[in-house]
Amino acid sequence: MSQRIPLCVRGTGSFVPARVLTNDHFIRYLDTSEEWILARTGIRERRWVGAEECTSTMAIEAGRRALEDARMRASEIDLIICATATPDHMFPPTAAYIQDGLGMREIPAFDLEAACSGFIYAMMAAAAFVSAGLYRNILIFGAETLSRVGDPQDRGTCILFGDAAGAAILGPAINSEQGILHWELGCDGSRADYIVMPSGGMRRPASEETVRQREHYLRMRGREVFKFAVGKMEELIDRALAELGMAPDELALVIPHQSNLRIIQSARERLGLPPEKVAVNIDRYGNTSAASVILALDEGRRNGTLKPGDTVLVLGVGAGLTWGLFALRL
Ligand SMILES: CC(C)(COP(=O)(O)OP(=O)(O)OC[C@H]1O[C@@H](n2cnc3c(N)ncnc32)[C@H](O)[C@@H]1OP(=O)(O)O)[C@@H](O)C(=O)NCCC(=O)NCCS
């Protein structure tokens, strides 16, 4: 078994915008159907931001709820890491707006971009900071405004995405059981163009031409990503179970990234677990990228599925193509 990284989840919180978009929204103007969307993705509805909302505003609310849950004051946080692929701006970091919005001290605050694997990367970065003794209480986020990068004319992608933010406060373990029991991070950069927003970055700055070509929207080679995600999740699960020396039913909950219900189901079958042991929120929120797993972790803690002493397995695959997994004892 891997060396345990001592760590404690002191609190979690999440936020989704009030505006609900059912599949009807797309059926009204695109060549698609309720049956196709539900059968191919598992999505019934998703939340989209209103005009005044963006990644930082959602994260600020999620952060407030995490502080409340942890019964901590903003002044007790020592570092902020915001995992997002949809920041408020290219710069400054969205984490800076979050720091200000939560009325925090001049603590370090930065963004981390690993797309749908972002929250898993942020968790491991925080675990490294805490276990090295560099920072004590770290507030991490998975927060995304994906409604603004989906091309409304591309039926293969715009139906998939939702907006949301989740937050977790991590600190030193308070007993000898808590922490990360096993983890893995990776990236295959040769597949970087499988999911890409072609313009708006410094390789291809925004111009009239890029806007005309709709390059400010996300492009995805869906079928190839799908195949890669299914295979990678199986690999991650097999290695995790071998390393942990645990049977799947000893896990309190498995939280896969929510990109497609069929990918989640293939992971569930690999584990041989009943549906109630594998978190699903894609039906309600769509693919919320870096936010998806922390939304599920927060929900699991709040509805009593996850209790102190439980082990939860969190894993995902995203643009990069990146991937990650951690097994956390609460
Ligand atoms: C995007 C995704 C749902 C598409 O499902 P799929 O079963 O792979 O579908 P395909 O892209 O192969 O398309 C199959 C057909 O459905 C059509 N189609 C695509 N979107 C459609 C929609 N919303 N409604 C109706 N038909 C649609 C396609 O045009 C294609 O038609 P064709 O056979 O005539 O060319 C799926 O590939 C997926 O979930 N990929 C992984 C996404 C992911 O993991 N992302 C992770 C990081 S964000």
The ligand as a Gaussian input file, in Angstrom:
#p B3LYP/6-31G(d) Opt

LIG

0 1
 C      -20.051000      13.721000     -26.683000
 C      -20.706000      12.363000     -26.581000
 C      -21.890000      12.405000     -25.662000
 C      -21.215000      11.957000     -27.977000
 O      -21.780000      10.673000     -27.907000
 P      -21.355000       9.542000     -28.950000
 O      -22.193000       8.380000     -28.660000
 O      -19.870000       9.384000     -28.871000
 O      -21.805000      10.182000     -30.287000
 P      -20.917000      10.539000     -31.573000
 O      -20.142000      11.785000     -31.334000
 O      -20.191000       9.313000     -32.017000
 O      -22.081000      10.842000     -32.584000
 C      -23.023000       9.842000     -33.001000
 C      -24.075000      10.511000     -33.868000
 O      -24.918000      11.310000     -33.034000
 C      -24.989000      12.628000     -33.571000
 N      -25.166000      13.562000     -32.452000
 C      -24.218000      14.209000     -31.715000
 N      -24.809000      14.991000     -30.814000
 C      -26.129000      14.825000     -30.951000
 C      -27.257000      15.382000     -30.284000
 N      -27.150000      16.255000     -29.274000
 N      -28.485000      14.972000     -30.687000
 C      -28.639000      14.099000     -31.692000
 N      -27.613000      13.551000     -32.358000
 C      -26.377000      13.913000     -31.995000
 C      -23.674000      12.820000     -34.279000
 O      -23.774000      13.853000     -35.233000
 C      -23.464000      11.455000     -34.899000
 O      -24.263000      11.401000     -36.050000
 P      -23.722000      10.599000     -37.352000
 O      -23.567000       9.185000     -36.900000
 O      -24.799000      10.831000     -38.329000
 O      -22.420000      11.259000     -37.707000
 C      -19.693000      11.310000     -26.116000
 O      -18.754000      11.072000     -27.123000
 C      -18.969000      11.691000     -24.869000
 O      -19.557000      11.789000     -23.811000
 N      -17.638000      11.839000     -24.949000
 C      -16.798000      12.032000     -23.815000
 C      -16.906000      13.389000     -23.239000
 C      -15.935000      13.497000     -22.100000
 O      -15.608000      12.543000     -21.436000
 N      -15.429000      14.638000     -21.833000
 C      -14.461000      14.701000     -20.764000
 C      -13.906000      15.970000     -20.571000
 S      -14.993000      17.325000     -20.761000

